[in-house]
Amino acid sequence: MSDETTDETCRGGDCRETDERMERIYEYLDGQLSRQDLEDVRTHLHDCPDCATEYDLECIIRSVVRRSCAERAPDTLKVTIMERISQLRGEAGHDVVGRESA
């Protein structure tokens, strides 16, 4: 991270362009930075409340997405959906495998 992101102007809430700031936070979270850049971002997050808030928010979002992606639909829902698909195919003149009926 360049020196401009660790100076006093950032700590006052005027930290670079939001897109650039978020891109750097994403790179940090994704482990896409060099060891030195990781340390620079870590130091910056410690010194800049605005960036630290953005970082915390992104961590929460990622946690919720990860948790919701791990949830499984109940088997009864799967059965209900498959039955409804079969029913709709039948109404549309298609058999179970999706080919038009003769």
Order of alpha helices (4+ residues) and beta strands (2+ residues): alpha-alpha-alpha-alpha-alpha
